[in-house]
Amino acid sequence: MSNAPSFDIDMVAFHRDPYPILAEMRETAPIAYVPALDATLFTKRDDIFMFEKMIEVFSSVQPGGLMTRLMGENMMRKDGDAHLQERKQMFPTVSPRTVRDVWTNEFRNAAIEVLEDLRPKGRADLVTEYALPVSAAALRAMTGLRHMTFTELDSSSQAMIDGIANHAGDPAIEARCNEGTTLIDQHLDMMIEEKRADADHSILSVLLQAGQPVAQIRANIKLAISGGQNEPRDAISGCIWALLTHPDQLKPVSHGNIPWLQVFEEYARWTSPIGMSPRRIAKDHAIGDIQLKADDRAFLMFGAANRDEEHFHNPDQFDLTRDASNHIAFGAGPHFCAGAWASKALVAEVALPLAFELLPNLRLDGDEPRMRGWAFRGLENLPVAWDA
């Protein structure tokens, strides 16, 4: 076990709002062993930026890890050539050119359809009634699982991210995760032969055409669903909430003086939808006086890195005038998020500008929005009203 300083965490408070605790860790114990998580946490941006690239020590290969056990050994749990090969096989779906030429227009049509249905109502919960179906429509197209309903995609994604963050071992959470992965397998079984016969740009199709084994395709599509639904869902609703609670910053965005992509980048820094990435210590390694032992668990805390005072002035503030380019919300090494271009197009080019354009005088209305999570963080609700 690591000899890093021990740091006790109240997990209930950490789930509610991890940032005060992470700030204390950055100041007093930037590399610390947390007994409640049985892991060594890294909270400084420069450390994480460097160590994420040291795959010979900080390995993504985790045979006994929750993601591998519950979802299969996907490309996120591989390093080196094995990871690069599968990443290249998926690239035709997620490349900037494919996102521009194929997916962005489909994203736009889906968002407009949802908004046209919402507009006469005058009020809605934008998490469940806008961000969820828009993200699911995009993911349904990109995976090739077009027969999955929005609810099935969202519930399966949530079940998997809850499952891989279930470090306390709650059996009910694991059971829900298993139900979600089984449902995905059933939909894959229905679509595999169709995609073999009729190729398109979807992940299922391009991986079949690349000759990837079906078992590996299952694991990689589960990976795409686990991140590709909840992250844009949480970013869409979170960006809208951030702008509505910072009207002084919404104004220049609305007038075209600040680009929508800058809203997305600053929000991803300020409230990272993915707050942590786990690693396995592959061999004994020393960082100063701290000794890491082979097979220790290490958590690279992206959420903490993105509020590192050494890189971001007043990091707890949502500030669209700042340069947020140093954030590492999408990762910083060979596992940089493969879906980053699709996510930016969906959120910044489509979902945000359309919501403010088609829902005039958009404003908060009703119960206080609730934020949750530390490994994955997002709004549980976003009640709003507009001029119907």
N, C-alpha and C positions, 0 to 999 in steps of 0.2 A: 504494500500500500504506500502511496505517496506520503512523504514527510512534510508536505506543504502545511502551512498554518491551518488549523481547523476553524471553521466558521459556521456557526449554527444559524439555520434559517427557519423562520416561521413559515411553513409551506402554505398556509391559508392566506397570510398576508402577501406572500410572494406571488401566488396565483392572482390575487386581486390587483396588485400593482408591484411589479418587481423592481421598478427603477430606483426608489430610495435605497433598497437593500443593495442593488448592484453598484450604486454610487458609493456606498460605504465600503463595499469590497474593493472597488478601484482605488480608494484612498488608503485603506488600512491593510488589505490583503489581496492584491490584484491576481495572485495565483493562490487559491485556497481550496482545501478539502472540505466538502460539505457532507457531513454524515448522513443527513436525511436523503441525499441523492446518491450516496456512495460514489462520488465522482469528484475529480479536481476541476474547478471552474477557472477559466481564464477570462478576464474582464477588461483588459487593456487592448485598444485597437491595434497598436503596433505589434504586440505579442501575437494576437490572432492572425493578423495579416502575414506574419512570418511563418508561424507554426502550421498554418493550414497548408502551406506548400511543402512542408517537411513530411512527406507521406511515409518515409522510412521509419519515422517515429510516431507521428500522429496519423494512424492508419484508419481509413474508412472501412476496411475489412473487419467485420464484427460478426463472426459466425454465431455467437450466442446472443447477439443484440436483439432488441425488441423488433426493429424493422425487419431484419432477416427472418426471424422466427415467425412473425405474423404475416408478412407480405411476400416473402421470397427474397432471394439474393439479387436485388436489382442493381443497376449500374451505379447508384449512389453508394453502394456498399462494396465497391470494387475500386482498385487503384491501378495506376500505371497503364500498360497496354490493354488490359482487360476492360478497364473503364473507358479508355479512349476509343476502342473499337465499337463498343455499344453506343457511345455518344455520337460517333460519326454515322452509325446506321440510323439514328433518329434525326440527324441534322436536316434531311430534306423536308421534314415536317415543320421544324421550328426555326429555320434559317430566316434572316431578315428579309430576303427576297420573297420567300413563301408567305411570310406574315404579311408583307406589303401587297403581294399580288393575289393571294388566295383568301387569307383569313380576315383581314381588316374589314373588307366589305361585308363579309358574313357576320362579323361581330356587330357592325353598324345596323344591319337589317334586324338582327335579333334584339338589340337594345331599343330601336325605334318601335318594334312591335310591342315590347313590354311597356314602354312609356305611353304609347297610344292607348293601351288598355287601362293604364293607371290614371291618365290625365283627367278624365271626367270625375274621378272619385274625390279629388281635393285633399286627400290625406292617405298616408300609408306608412308601413314600417319598411323602410328602404333596405334593411338587411334581408328580410325574407321575401319582399315583393319586388325588389329591383336587383340588388347586387347578387342575390342567390340565383335567380333564373338567368340573368345575363351571363354570369360566369359559367353556369351549367350548360347553356346553349353553346358557348364557345368551346367548352371542354368536350361536349358530346360530338361536335364536328371534328375537333382535332384528334381525338382518340379513335374515331370511327365507330363508337358505340352509340349510334344515333337513336337506338330504340330505348335506351335508358331514359327514364323520366328525370326532370329536374330534381325532384325530391329524392329519387334513388341515388343520383350522383352526389348530391349534397350530403345525404345521410351516410353514404359509404365513405366519402372523403372524411367527414367529421369522425366517424367511427375509427378510421385508420389513424388519423393524427392523434386522437385520444389514446388509441392503443399504443402507438410508438412513444407517447409521452407518459405512459402508465408505469412510471418508475417505482411506484408504491405497490404495484402488483394487484390492483383491484380486479377480482375475477369477473365482475359484471362488465367492466370496461373491455376486458379481453374478449368476452363472449360477443359483445356488440361488434368488435373489430372483426372477429371471425365471420359473423353474419354478413358484414359488408363485403369482405373479400370473396365469400362464397357467391354473393349476388353478382359481383363483377365477373367471376368465372363463368357463371351461367350465361351472361350476356355475351361474353367472348365466344363461348361455344356456339351461340347462335350466329355469330358474324364471321368467324374465321374463313369458312369456305366461300362465303360471298365476297370477301375482300381478296381472297386468292384469285377469284375469277374476274373481278372488276377493280383494278387498281386505282387508287386515288392518292391524295396527299396526306391522308390520316396516318397516325402513328402505327395503328394495327397494319395498315396496308404496306407502309414503307419497311417495317420490320419483317413482315412476311416476305416481301420481295428481296430483302437483304439476306434471307435464309436464316434469320435468327430462330433458334429452337422455340417451340411454342411455350414451354415452361418458362423460358426467359422472357418471352413477350408478355406473358401473364404478369410476371414480377414488375416489368418496366411500365406496363400500363397502370398497374396499381400505384406505382410511384407517381406517374403523371396525374392520376386522379387525386391522390392524397395531397399533392401540393397545388395542382392546377385548378382546384375548385375553391378551397378555403382561402388561399392567399389573395387571388384577385377579388374574391367576394369581400374579404376583410379590408383590402386596400380601397375598393370602390366606396364602401360605406364609410370607412374611416376617413378618407379624403373629404367626402362631403361633410361629415361631422366636423372635421378640423376647420373647414372654410366657414361653416355656419356659426361656429363658436369663435371665429376670428374675422368678423365682418370687415375690419379695416384691411385685411389681406385679401378677402374675397373681391373687393372693389377693383383693384388693379388687374386681377385675373379676369374678371368679367369684361373689363375694358380692353383686354388684349395686351396689357403691358407686362404681364408675367405669363409665360407659357404653362399650359396644363401639365406638361411633363415635369416642370419644376415643382408643381404641387405634389405630384406623385413621388418624386425623388426625396423631397423634404419630409413628406409623411413617412416614407419607408425608413428614413433615418430616425425620425422622431418616435415612431411607434412601429418597430420592425415586426411585420406579420410573422416572420420566422425569427424567433429570438435566440435560437441555440442550434448548434450542430454537434452531434456526439462524435468522438473519436476513441479508438482503442490504442493504448500505448503499445507499440509493436516490440520495443526493446527497452531495456533500462537506459535512462537518459537523465542527465543533470542539467538544471537551469540555475546557475549560481549555486546556492546551498540547498536548493530543492531537488530532491531525488524522485524521479518518476520511475515506477517499476513496470516491467512488462505485464500486459493485460490489465493494467489500471484503466479506469474509465476517465476520459477527459471531455469536458463540455466547453466548446468554444462559444462564448456568449456574445452573439452578434448584436443583440439589443444593447448590451453594456458598451460594446465597442462604438456603437453609433451615437452614444452620448458621452464619449470620452472628452473631458475638458481640454485635453492637450490638442485636440483637433477641431473642436466645435465650441465657439463662444456661446455662453448661456445655453447649454445643450438641452435643457429641459423645456426650452421655449420652441414652439412651432413658428418658424421665421422664414418666409419665402424670399427674403432678401439675402439670405446666407448662401454661400457656396457649399452645397451638400455633396459634392462629387466624391469626397473621401469616404462616404458611407460604404458599408460592406453588407448591406441587406441581402444582396444576391450571392454573397460569398466572395472569396478573394483568391482562390486557388484553382486547381484543375476541376473542382466540382462547382465552379460558378454556374448558377442556375441556367440550365439549357433553355428554359422557357421564358427567359428575361425579355426578349424582344416581343413575344406574344403578349406577355403581361403588360408591358408598357403601351403597346398598341391598344389593347382592350381597355385599360384603365384611362390612360392619358389622352388618347386620340378619339376614343369613342364614348365610354360610359360617363365620364365626368362632364365634358362639354354638352353632351346631349341632355343629361339630367337637368342642368341649369338652364338650358335653352328651352326645353319642352315642358318644364314644370316652373312656370313663372312665379317669382316672389317666394321661392322655396325657403322654408323656415322650420325650425324645431317646433314640435307640438306634442304635448303629452308627457309621458313618463320620462325621467332622466335616462339618457342612454347609458348602458352598462358595458364596460370593457372587461375582458377576462383573458387570463392565460399568461404564461411566461415563455414556454418553449414555442408555442404558437399563440399569437395575441390578436384579438379582434373584438369588434362590438357584438354584443348579443342582441341589441335592438337599436333602431334609429327611427323613432316616430317623428314624422314631419307633416307639414301641410303646405299647400300652394294655392294660387288663385286658379280655380278650375274654369 
